[in-house]
C-alpha cells in the first residue's frame, strides 16, 4: 500500500491529482479513496455511491500503470494462442489482417473499445479476443487491454495462466483497487483484466454507472480495449456492453453457427455498431496453403532450387502415370 501512497504523493506534487474534496457529510474524499478498495457489496444492494470507481477521473489514472503487477507469459501449449515469435504462421497472419483493418477504421473514426461476442457458445469468441489483443499489443507503443467481461463463464485468466481474482467484479464491488485487477504480460504491451470472483447477478453489476464510467476512461490509458463477453443469444450482457463500446465484433464458426442464429444475434444488438464478422473454424488446407509461397524460410537461391526440384518430381510423376496407362 505504501507504493500507492508514494505514487499519489508524486502525482500531487506534479499537479496531476487534485486535492481531496470536502463531501456534504463533512468527510474528505480524495484520490486515495478512488484507488484503494471501497466498501464491499452483498446481494442485490448495488449502490454505486461507495464504489472504488465512483471518482475515477483522467487525473486519477495518471501513473496508474506504474502500479500494475507484471506477470510472465504462461500460456498452455494447447491454448491455440498465436505465437508472436513465429510471425509467418497462418493464424498470426489472419489476426494481423484483422488488426490492420481495425487500425484503419480507428484512423477514420474514434474506435478504442471493442466487444467480441458470438451468437452461441463454443464459437471461438474468447480465443478471437485474446489473439486479437496479442496482435494489437505486438505493435510498438500499442498498449492494449484485454478485459474479461464474461462473468458467467470466464476463460481469459486460464488462457494466460493468471488468477481469476482479483478482477473486474472485485473492482466494481469495491473490494479491490483498479491497479490490483490489471496485470501486465511481461515483455509485451498487453494488459489483462480477469473477470474476478463469481457473482450471482452479473447483468445487474454491468448496469452500474461505474461500468460506463470505467469504459469511458480506459481509452486514456490504452490504445485498444478489447472485451470478451457472453454469447448474444444466451445473455443480455454483450448487448448491454455493446451500447457502451465503440463497436462489436461477431464471431461465427463454420459448420456450427447457423444463418438463423446470426440473424437473431444481429437483431438483438441495440446499436448498429457491428464492426465486422470474424469467421472461425476454416479448414487448415483452405486457410494455410496461401502462405506457403510467400513465407518460406529458404533463401532465394534455395527457393529456386526447391521449386525446380518440385517441378522435376511432378514431371516424373506424370511420366510414371503415362507408363502405367501404357
C-alpha positions, 0 to 999 in steps of 0.5 A: 500500500505504501507504493500507492501512497508514494505514487499519489504523493508524486502525482500531487506534487506534479499537479496531476491529482487534485486535492481531496474534496470536502463531501456534504457529510463533512468527510474528505474524499480524495484520490486515495479513496478512488484507488484503494478498495471501497466498501464491499457489496452483498446481494442485490444492494448495488449502490454505486455511491461507495464504489472504488470507481465512483471518482475515477477521473483522467487525473486519477489514472495518471501513473496508474500503470506504474502500479500494475503487477507484471506477470510472465507469459504462461500460456498452455501449449494447447491454448491455440494462442498465436505465437508472436515469435513465429510471425509467418504462421497462418493464424498470426497472419489472419489476426494481423489482417484483422488488426490492420483493418481495425487500425484503419477504421480507428484512423477514420473514426474514434474506435478504442473499445471493442466487444467480441461476442458470438451468437452461441457458445463454443464459437471461438469468441474468447480465443478471437479476443485474446489473439486479437489483443496479442496482435494489437499489443505486438505493435510498438507503443500499442498498449492494449487491454484485454478485459474479461467481461464474461462473468458467467463463464470466464476463460481469459485468466486460464488462457494466460495462466493468471488468477481469476481474482482479483478482477473486474467484479472485485473492482466494481464491488469495491473490494479491490483497487483498479491497479490490483485487477490489471496485470501486465504480460511481461515483455509485451504491451498487453494488459489483462483484466480477469473477470474476478470472483463469481457473482450471482447477478452479473447483468445487474453489476454491468448496469452500474454507472461505474461500468460506463464510467470505467469504459469511458476512461480506459481509452486514456490509458490504452490504445485498444480495449478489447472485451470478451463477453457472453454469447448474444443469444444466451445473455443480455450482457454483450448487448448491454456492453455493446451500447457502451463500446465503440463497436462489436465484433461477431464471431461465427464458426463454420459448420456450427453457427447457423444463418438463423442464429446470426440473424437473431444475434444481429437483431438483438444488438441495440446499436448498429455498431457491428464492426465486422464478422470474424469467421472461425473454424476454416479448414487448415488446407483452405486457410494455410496453403496461401502462405506457403509461397510467400513465407518460406524460410529458404533463401532465394537461391534455395527457393529456386532450387526447391521449386525446380526440384518440385517441378522435376518430381511432378514431371516424373510423376506424370511420366510414371502415370503415362507408363502405367496407362501404357 
